[in-house]
Amino acid sequence: MELEERSGSRATYHVENNSPSSCCSLSNCLVATTTAVLLAFVVAVVSYLVAIQLMHQDCWEQPDCDSCLASRSWALTSCRWCSDSAACHAYGSLFNDCTGPTLFADDDTCPVPLLLDTHPTDSSFDEDLAVIGYILSQAAYATKREGEAEDVKNFTDLFLAPNFVTDVETVKMTHEKMLDDNVAAFSARIPSRQMIVIVFRGTTGPRTLIDQVTSSVLSDELPFSSNGALVQRYFMEAFQLLWPDLSAAFFTHLQQEPESRVLVTGHSLGGAMAAIATATLLVNSTVAAENISLYTYGAPRAGNPAFAHIIDEGLEGRSWRVVHRNDPVPHVPPCRSGTSAFRPCDPLLESAPYHHGHQVFYPGDMAVNQSLYRVCLGGPVNEDNTCANANSRYLRCLVGNSCINDHTSYYNYPAANIEGTSPCCGDTCLLRKQLLFPQYQPTQDELNHSCEEPSSSAVTPYAALFTKAVMVSSVLNCVFQLIY
């Protein structure tokens, strides 16, 4: 500080600031401004591109090539059909899995689907048995009522055929980790098919649904067998509660008819427990493997690759994991990729969640004996990237309730009539009966009866939130795998 001028008692001072802070402030300001501008630009571009995808989901909702090319995308051009993933996309979509000769648009002629038929000749998948298994899995929801076995019987009488299922034995246990529910299952006989069924009920409470997905993602796995098989803790604990009483009822049925075939089935959480039950029967060799069939619907990943191998090797083509379009539950808990070329699911990761085979994928509607489906034989094994795991299927679940509706409606049959008392509703139910049982003659009461079908669109806010949470975690999982 230097004295420049003094006048009487008044002085004027000149201050010299030798600090470099002013230069640094200017430099920092320029860097911060540039960074903010670039960040804003990136956010704007990404938001714009994502908005395009979200605002034009009409393309995503088209179930086949013909309806896809007949629909318009945001650019006033036709939607694009990807034959690799059997999915429809908007023009310029970031989530299109194919280009070139496998991408069809405008006036292109739709291809004849490969491995996509109502009755593939290369598999033993039985769609009629799949429908029966699904209706049985819905009958399991009747265990929420006090009548239990009687309500299960009433349900199957209405939606399958009178006395189609007999000798129903139900088991219901309280799971301390289930916030608003318990777990349940039943064993029964199907005399007309010389078959015994083991049926597990899926999730029914919204809080339990959220607890299920968080527990399956965050909890450690439990050992299952000496081959290194691991099972998700939540599913295993639920199964262990039911199995002592359920297996006793099952083996009682089996002693009565030792040559019976065995069908193990379940929807959602019930599908995971059905997989564990099947693996238990195989490991313990308590039932001839050639007599067992496993059919699950919208099931999460129950265990690791070694666990999946037990089912794949033991059943040899009698295990079917049915997935409807954009059902989010089969993506829980998320699989992982390692250092190998397998993405997003690596079968070489010993402790990572992994599906058993074989996936049967319905990319569109699920009308009985009328819908196209794909037996997914591509790689990675059991996690075919052109079926439910196609990357393009993730983002659309962030919009509306369409994806959770895909979880709650298989074979055009809304899940779940948990009361178990609704009558056979009009032509839809009668058509289903006649498809499954060609000789069935409806009663006059059935012909005259009309009622409101349960609505699959009545989705709780919890379920919609659950869908978005599942898909966000799946998207982030994919992003992290691409980065690392």
C-alpha positions as CSV (number, residue, x, y, z in Angstrom):
1,M,0.0,0.0,0.0
2,E,1.6,3.3,-1.1
3,L,0.7,6.9,0.0
4,E,0.0,8.9,-3.2
5,E,-1.5,12.1,-2.0
6,R,-2.1,13.8,1.3
7,S,-4.2,16.9,1.8
8,G,-4.7,18.1,5.4
9,S,-6.2,15.3,7.3
10,R,-7.4,13.7,4.1
11,A,-5.4,11.1,2.4
12,T,-5.9,9.2,-0.9
13,Y,-4.4,5.6,-1.1
14,H,-3.7,3.4,-4.1
15,V,-3.9,-0.3,-3.5
16,E,-1.9,-2.8,-5.4
17,N,-3.2,-6.3,-5.5
18,N,-0.5,-8.7,-6.4
19,S,-2.7,-11.8,-5.7
20,P,-3.3,-14.1,-8.8
21,S,-6.9,-14.8,-7.6
22,S,-8.5,-12.5,-10.1
23,C,-6.9,-14.4,-13.0
24,C,-7.8,-17.7,-11.5
25,S,-11.4,-16.6,-10.9
26,L,-11.7,-15.6,-14.6
27,S,-10.1,-18.9,-15.7
28,N,-12.3,-21.0,-13.4
29,C,-15.4,-19.0,-14.6
30,L,-14.6,-19.9,-18.2
31,V,-14.1,-23.6,-17.4
32,A,-17.2,-23.7,-15.3
33,T,-19.2,-22.0,-18.0
34,T,-17.9,-24.2,-20.8
35,T,-18.6,-27.3,-18.7
36,A,-22.1,-26.2,-17.9
37,V,-22.8,-25.4,-21.6
38,L,-21.5,-28.8,-22.7
39,L,-23.4,-30.6,-19.9
40,A,-26.5,-28.7,-20.8
41,F,-26.0,-29.7,-24.5
42,V,-25.5,-33.3,-23.6
43,V,-28.5,-33.4,-21.3
44,A,-30.6,-31.6,-24.0
45,V,-29.6,-34.1,-26.7
46,V,-30.2,-37.1,-24.5
47,S,-33.5,-35.8,-23.3
48,Y,-34.6,-35.1,-26.8
49,L,-33.6,-38.6,-28.0
50,V,-35.2,-40.3,-25.0
51,A,-38.3,-38.1,-25.4
52,I,-38.6,-39.4,-29.0
53,Q,-38.5,-42.9,-27.7
54,L,-41.1,-42.3,-25.0
55,M,-43.5,-40.2,-27.0
56,H,-43.7,-42.7,-29.8
57,Q,-44.3,-46.0,-28.0
58,D,-47.0,-46.8,-30.6
59,C,-44.3,-48.6,-32.5
60,W,-43.3,-50.6,-29.5
61,E,-46.8,-51.9,-29.0
62,Q,-47.1,-53.5,-32.4
63,P,-46.9,-57.3,-31.9
64,D,-46.0,-58.3,-35.5
65,C,-44.2,-57.1,-38.6
66,D,-47.4,-56.3,-40.6
67,S,-48.9,-54.1,-38.0
68,C,-45.5,-52.6,-37.3
69,L,-45.0,-51.4,-40.9
70,A,-48.6,-50.1,-41.0
71,S,-47.9,-47.8,-38.0
72,R,-46.3,-44.4,-38.2
73,S,-43.4,-43.2,-36.1
74,W,-42.4,-39.7,-34.9
75,A,-40.7,-38.9,-38.3
76,L,-44.0,-39.6,-40.2
77,T,-42.4,-42.7,-41.6
78,S,-43.4,-46.2,-40.9
79,C,-42.2,-48.0,-37.8
80,R,-39.2,-50.4,-38.2
81,W,-39.5,-54.2,-37.6
82,C,-36.4,-56.0,-36.4
83,S,-36.6,-59.7,-37.2
84,D,-33.7,-60.6,-34.9
85,S,-35.5,-59.4,-31.8
86,A,-39.1,-59.8,-33.1
87,A,-39.8,-56.2,-32.0
88,C,-41.1,-53.0,-33.5
89,H,-39.2,-49.7,-33.2
90,A,-39.6,-46.0,-34.1
91,Y,-37.5,-44.6,-36.9
92,G,-34.0,-43.7,-35.6
93,S,-34.6,-45.6,-32.3
94,L,-31.5,-45.9,-30.1
95,F,-32.7,-49.3,-28.9
96,N,-33.1,-51.1,-32.2
97,D,-31.1,-54.4,-32.0
98,C,-30.6,-54.8,-35.7
99,T,-29.8,-53.1,-39.0
100,G,-29.3,-54.0,-42.6
101,P,-31.0,-57.1,-44.0
102,T,-32.7,-57.9,-40.6
103,L,-34.4,-54.5,-40.4
104,F,-37.7,-54.0,-42.3
105,A,-39.4,-50.7,-43.1
106,D,-41.9,-49.0,-45.4
107,D,-42.9,-51.2,-48.3
108,D,-40.6,-54.1,-47.4
109,T,-42.2,-57.5,-47.4
110,C,-42.3,-59.0,-43.9
111,P,-40.2,-62.1,-43.5
112,V,-41.4,-65.5,-42.6
113,P,-40.4,-65.8,-38.9
114,L,-37.6,-68.2,-38.1
115,L,-38.1,-70.4,-35.0
116,L,-41.4,-68.6,-34.7
117,D,-44.5,-70.7,-35.1
118,T,-47.6,-71.8,-33.3
119,H,-46.2,-75.3,-33.1
120,P,-42.4,-75.5,-33.6
121,T,-41.3,-78.8,-34.9
122,D,-38.0,-78.6,-33.1
123,S,-39.3,-78.6,-29.5
124,S,-41.5,-80.6,-27.2
125,F,-43.2,-77.5,-25.8
126,D,-46.9,-78.3,-25.2
127,E,-48.9,-75.1,-25.4
128,D,-52.1,-76.9,-24.1
129,L,-50.2,-78.1,-21.1
130,A,-48.7,-74.6,-20.6
131,V,-52.2,-73.1,-20.5
132,I,-53.3,-75.8,-18.0
133,G,-50.2,-75.0,-15.9
134,Y,-50.9,-71.3,-15.9
135,I,-54.6,-71.7,-14.9
136,L,-53.4,-74.0,-12.1
137,S,-50.9,-71.3,-11.0
138,Q,-53.8,-68.9,-10.9
139,A,-55.9,-71.3,-8.9
140,A,-53.2,-71.2,-6.3
141,Y,-54.2,-67.6,-5.6
142,A,-57.5,-68.9,-4.2
143,T,-55.5,-70.0,-1.1
144,K,-55.8,-66.4,0.1
145,R,-59.3,-67.3,1.3
146,E,-60.1,-69.4,4.3
147,G,-61.6,-72.2,2.3
148,E,-58.3,-72.9,0.5
149,A,-58.6,-76.4,-0.9
150,E,-62.4,-76.0,-1.7
151,D,-61.7,-72.7,-3.4
152,V,-58.9,-74.1,-5.5
153,K,-61.2,-76.9,-6.6
154,N,-64.0,-74.4,-7.4
155,F,-61.6,-72.3,-9.4
156,T,-60.4,-75.2,-11.5
157,D,-63.9,-76.5,-12.0
158,L,-64.9,-73.1,-13.4
159,F,-61.9,-72.4,-15.6
160,L,-60.8,-75.9,-16.7
161,A,-63.5,-78.5,-16.3
162,P,-65.6,-80.0,-13.5
163,N,-63.6,-82.5,-11.5
164,F,-60.5,-81.9,-13.8
165,V,-58.5,-81.5,-10.6
166,T,-59.1,-83.8,-7.5
167,D,-57.6,-84.5,-4.1
168,V,-56.4,-81.0,-3.5
169,E,-54.1,-80.6,-0.5
170,T,-53.1,-77.0,0.3
171,V,-50.2,-75.6,2.4
172,K,-50.0,-72.1,3.6
173,M,-47.2,-70.7,5.9
174,T,-46.3,-67.3,7.2
175,H,-43.1,-65.8,6.0
176,E,-41.6,-63.3,8.5
177,K,-40.1,-61.3,5.7
178,M,-43.4,-60.9,3.8
179,L,-44.8,-57.7,4.9
180,D,-48.4,-58.2,4.0
181,D,-48.7,-61.8,2.9
182,N,-47.8,-65.5,3.4
183,V,-46.7,-68.2,1.0
184,A,-48.8,-71.0,-0.3
185,A,-48.9,-74.0,-2.6
186,F,-51.0,-77.1,-3.3
187,S,-50.6,-80.6,-4.6
188,A,-53.4,-82.3,-6.5
189,R,-54.2,-85.0,-9.0
190,I,-55.4,-84.7,-12.6
191,P,-56.9,-88.2,-13.3
192,S,-57.7,-87.7,-16.9
193,R,-54.0,-87.1,-17.7
194,Q,-52.6,-89.5,-15.0
195,M,-50.7,-86.5,-13.6
196,I,-49.8,-85.1,-10.2
197,V,-49.3,-81.4,-9.9
198,I,-47.2,-79.3,-7.5
199,V,-48.4,-75.7,-7.8
200,F,-46.8,-72.6,-6.0
201,R,-48.6,-69.4,-5.5
202,G,-47.0,-66.1,-6.7
203,T,-46.8,-62.8,-5.0
204,T,-50.1,-61.1,-4.0
205,G,-49.3,-58.1,-1.8
206,P,-47.8,-54.9,-3.3
207,R,-45.4,-54.4,-0.3
208,T,-44.3,-58.0,-0.6
209,L,-43.7,-57.4,-4.3
210,I,-41.3,-54.6,-3.6
211,D,-39.7,-56.5,-0.7
212,Q,-39.2,-59.5,-3.0
213,V,-37.3,-57.6,-5.7
214,T,-35.1,-55.7,-3.2
215,S,-34.3,-58.8,-1.2
216,S,-33.4,-60.8,-4.3
217,V,-31.1,-58.1,-5.4
218,L,-29.4,-57.2,-2.1
219,S,-29.4,-60.5,-0.1
220,D,-26.7,-63.1,-0.5
221,E,-27.3,-66.5,-2.0
222,L,-27.7,-69.8,-0.2
223,P,-25.9,-73.0,-1.1
224,F,-28.2,-75.6,-2.7
225,S,-26.1,-78.6,-3.6
226,S,-22.5,-79.9,-3.8
227,N,-22.0,-78.9,-7.4
228,G,-21.8,-75.2,-6.4
229,A,-25.4,-74.4,-7.0
230,L,-26.6,-71.3,-5.3
231,V,-30.2,-70.1,-4.8
232,Q,-31.5,-66.6,-4.0
233,R,-32.1,-66.4,-0.2
234,Y,-35.6,-65.0,-0.4
235,F,-36.9,-67.7,-2.7
236,M,-35.2,-70.5,-0.8
237,E,-36.5,-69.4,2.6
238,A,-40.1,-69.2,1.2
239,F,-39.7,-72.7,-0.4
240,Q,-38.3,-74.2,2.8
241,L,-41.4,-73.1,4.7
242,L,-43.7,-75.0,2.4
243,W,-41.8,-78.0,1.3
244,P,-42.1,-80.3,4.4
245,D,-45.9,-80.4,4.4
246,L,-46.2,-79.9,0.6
247,S,-43.8,-82.8,-0.2
248,A,-45.8,-85.0,2.3
249,A,-49.0,-84.4,0.4
250,F,-47.2,-84.9,-3.0
251,F,-45.7,-88.2,-2.0
252,T,-49.0,-89.4,-0.7
253,H,-50.5,-88.8,-4.1
254,L,-47.5,-90.4,-5.8
255,Q,-47.8,-93.6,-3.7
256,Q,-51.4,-93.9,-4.9
257,E,-50.3,-93.7,-8.6
258,P,-46.5,-94.4,-8.8
259,E,-46.5,-94.2,-12.6
260,S,-48.0,-90.7,-12.8
261,R,-46.3,-87.9,-14.6
262,V,-45.5,-84.8,-12.4
263,L,-46.1,-81.2,-13.4
264,V,-44.4,-78.5,-11.3
265,T,-45.7,-75.0,-12.0
266,G,-46.0,-71.5,-10.7
267,H,-46.4,-67.8,-11.7
268,S,-43.9,-65.0,-10.6
269,L,-42.5,-65.9,-7.1
270,G,-44.3,-69.2,-7.5
271,G,-42.2,-69.9,-10.6
272,A,-39.0,-69.5,-8.7
273,M,-40.2,-71.8,-6.0
274,A,-41.3,-74.3,-8.6
275,A,-37.8,-74.3,-10.1
276,I,-36.3,-75.0,-6.6
277,A,-38.8,-77.8,-6.0
278,T,-37.9,-79.4,-9.4
279,A,-34.2,-79.2,-8.6
280,T,-34.9,-80.7,-5.2
281,L,-36.7,-83.7,-6.7
282,L,-33.8,-84.2,-9.2
283,V,-31.0,-83.9,-6.7
284,N,-32.7,-86.3,-4.3
285,S,-33.7,-88.7,-7.1
286,T,-37.1,-89.2,-5.4
287,V,-39.0,-89.1,-8.7
288,A,-37.9,-90.5,-12.1
289,A,-36.6,-87.5,-14.0
290,E,-38.3,-88.5,-17.2
291,N,-41.7,-88.2,-15.5
292,I,-41.1,-84.5,-14.4
293,S,-42.1,-81.4,-16.4
294,L,-41.6,-77.8,-15.3
295,Y,-43.7,-74.9,-16.6
296,T,-43.2,-71.4,-15.1
297,Y,-44.7,-68.0,-16.1
298,G,-43.0,-64.7,-15.5
299,A,-40.5,-66.2,-13.1
300,P,-37.5,-64.4,-11.7
301,R,-34.0,-65.9,-11.8
302,A,-34.0,-68.4,-8.9
303,G,-30.3,-69.3,-8.8
304,N,-26.9,-69.3,-10.4
305,P,-25.6,-71.2,-13.6
306,A,-24.8,-74.3,-11.6
307,F,-28.4,-74.4,-10.3
308,A,-29.8,-73.9,-13.8
309,H,-27.6,-76.8,-15.0
310,I,-29.3,-79.1,-12.5
311,I,-32.7,-78.5,-14.2
312,D,-31.4,-78.3,-17.8
313,E,-29.5,-81.6,-17.5
314,G,-32.1,-83.4,-15.4
315,L,-35.2,-82.5,-17.5
316,E,-33.6,-82.5,-21.0
317,G,-36.3,-80.4,-22.8
318,R,-39.1,-80.8,-20.3
319,S,-38.5,-77.5,-18.6
320,W,-40.2,-74.4,-20.1
321,R,-40.0,-70.9,-18.9
322,V,-42.8,-68.9,-20.5
323,V,-42.2,-65.1,-20.8
324,H,-44.8,-62.6,-22.1
325,R,-43.5,-59.7,-24.1
326,N,-42.1,-57.0,-21.8
327,D,-42.8,-58.7,-18.5
328,P,-40.2,-57.1,-16.1
329,V,-40.1,-59.9,-13.5
330,P,-37.9,-62.3,-15.5
331,H,-35.1,-59.6,-15.3
332,V,-35.0,-59.9,-11.5
333,P,-32.4,-60.2,-10.0
334,P,-30.3,-58.7,-12.8
335,C,-27.7,-61.0,-14.4
336,R,-24.1,-59.9,-14.9
337,S,-21.5,-60.0,-17.6
338,G,-17.8,-60.8,-16.9
339,T,-14.7,-60.7,-19.0
340,S,-16.1,-63.1,-21.6
341,A,-18.0,-62.1,-24.7
342,F,-21.4,-63.0,-23.2
343,R,-23.5,-59.9,-22.5
344,P,-25.5,-59.0,-20.6
345,C,-25.7,-62.5,-19.0
346,D,-22.5,-64.5,-18.5
347,P,-23.0,-68.2,-17.8
348,L,-19.3,-68.4,-16.7
349,L,-19.9,-66.2,-13.6
350,E,-20.4,-68.8,-10.8
351,S,-22.3,-66.6,-8.3
352,A,-24.4,-64.4,-10.7
353,P,-28.1,-64.9,-11.1
354,Y,-28.9,-67.0,-14.2
355,H,-32.0,-68.5,-15.8
356,H,-32.6,-72.2,-16.4
357,G,-34.0,-73.2,-19.8
358,H,-35.8,-73.2,-22.0
359,Q,-37.4,-69.8,-22.6
360,V,-40.6,-69.7,-24.6
361,F,-41.1,-66.1,-25.6
362,Y,-44.3,-64.5,-26.8
363,P,-43.5,-61.1,-28.4
364,G,-47.1,-60.1,-28.8
365,D,-50.5,-61.3,-27.9
366,M,-51.0,-64.7,-26.2
367,A,-54.3,-66.0,-27.6
368,V,-54.4,-69.7,-27.0
369,N,-53.3,-71.7,-30.1
370,Q,-53.3,-68.6,-32.2
371,S,-50.3,-66.6,-31.1
372,L,-46.7,-66.8,-32.5
373,Y,-44.1,-67.7,-30.0
374,R,-40.4,-68.3,-30.1
375,V,-38.5,-71.2,-28.5
376,C,-35.3,-69.2,-27.6
377,L,-32.3,-71.3,-28.6
378,G,-29.8,-68.4,-29.2
379,G,-26.9,-67.3,-27.0
380,P,-26.1,-67.0,-24.3
381,V,-27.8,-70.4,-23.5
382,N,-31.1,-69.8,-21.6
383,E,-30.5,-66.0,-21.8
384,D,-31.1,-65.5,-25.6
385,N,-30.4,-61.9,-26.4
386,T,-33.0,-61.8,-29.1
387,C,-35.9,-62.7,-26.8
388,A,-36.8,-61.2,-23.4
389,N,-33.3,-59.9,-22.9
390,A,-33.3,-57.7,-26.0
391,N,-32.0,-54.3,-25.0
392,S,-34.8,-52.5,-26.8
393,R,-37.4,-53.9,-24.3
394,Y,-36.1,-52.1,-21.3
395,L,-37.0,-48.4,-21.8
396,R,-40.6,-48.9,-22.9
397,C,-41.3,-50.2,-19.4
398,L,-40.7,-46.7,-18.0
399,V,-43.9,-45.5,-19.7
400,G,-47.4,-46.4,-18.4
401,N,-48.3,-49.8,-17.0
402,S,-48.0,-51.9,-20.2
403,C,-45.1,-54.0,-18.8
404,I,-46.7,-55.0,-15.5
405,N,-49.8,-55.8,-17.5
406,D,-47.7,-58.3,-19.5
407,H,-46.7,-59.9,-16.1
408,T,-50.3,-60.2,-15.0
409,S,-51.9,-61.5,-18.2
410,Y,-50.7,-64.7,-19.8
411,Y,-52.7,-66.5,-22.5
412,N,-55.1,-63.6,-22.5
413,Y,-56.1,-64.7,-19.0
414,P,-55.9,-61.9,-16.4
415,A,-54.1,-62.8,-13.2
416,A,-55.1,-63.3,-10.6
417,N,-58.6,-64.0,-9.5
418,I,-57.4,-64.3,-5.9
419,E,-61.0,-64.8,-4.6
420,G,-61.3,-68.0,-6.5
421,T,-65.1,-67.6,-6.8
422,S,-65.7,-65.8,-10.1
423,P,-67.9,-67.7,-12.6
424,C,-66.8,-68.8,-16.0
425,C,-67.2,-65.5,-17.8
426,G,-69.0,-65.7,-21.2
427,D,-67.5,-66.7,-24.5
428,T,-63.8,-66.2,-23.5
429,C,-63.9,-68.8,-20.8
430,L,-66.0,-71.3,-22.8
431,L,-63.7,-70.9,-25.8
432,R,-60.7,-71.7,-23.5
433,K,-62.4,-74.8,-22.2
434,Q,-63.3,-76.1,-25.7
435,L,-59.7,-75.5,-26.9
436,L,-58.4,-77.5,-24.0
437,F,-61.1,-80.1,-24.0
438,P,-62.7,-80.5,-27.5
439,Q,-65.4,-82.9,-26.2
440,Y,-66.6,-80.5,-23.5
441,Q,-70.2,-79.5,-23.7
442,P,-71.1,-76.3,-21.9
443,T,-74.1,-76.2,-19.7
444,Q,-77.1,-74.0,-20.4
445,D,-76.2,-71.9,-17.4
446,E,-72.8,-71.3,-18.8
447,L,-74.2,-70.4,-22.2
448,N,-76.6,-67.9,-20.7
449,H,-74.2,-66.5,-18.1
450,S,-72.4,-63.1,-18.6
451,C,-70.2,-61.3,-16.2
452,E,-67.3,-58.9,-16.2
453,E,-63.9,-60.4,-16.8
454,P,-61.2,-59.5,-14.3
455,S,-59.3,-56.5,-15.8
456,S,-55.6,-56.8,-16.2
457,S,-55.4,-53.0,-16.6
458,A,-56.3,-52.5,-12.9
459,V,-52.7,-52.1,-11.8
460,T,-51.9,-50.8,-8.3
461,P,-49.5,-47.8,-8.1
462,Y,-47.1,-50.0,-6.2
463,A,-47.0,-52.4,-9.1
464,A,-46.4,-49.7,-11.6
465,L,-43.6,-48.2,-9.4
466,F,-42.1,-51.7,-9.0
467,T,-42.0,-52.1,-12.8
468,K,-40.2,-48.8,-13.3
469,A,-37.7,-49.7,-10.4
470,V,-37.0,-53.1,-12.0
471,M,-36.4,-51.6,-15.4
472,V,-34.3,-48.7,-14.2
473,S,-32.0,-51.1,-12.3
474,S,-31.8,-53.3,-15.4
475,V,-30.9,-50.3,-17.6
476,L,-28.2,-49.1,-15.1
477,N,-26.9,-52.7,-14.9
478,C,-26.5,-52.7,-18.7
479,V,-24.8,-49.3,-18.7
480,F,-22.3,-50.3,-16.0
481,Q,-21.5,-53.5,-17.9
482,L,-20.8,-51.5,-21.1
483,I,-18.5,-49.1,-19.2
484,Y,-16.7,-51.6,-17.1
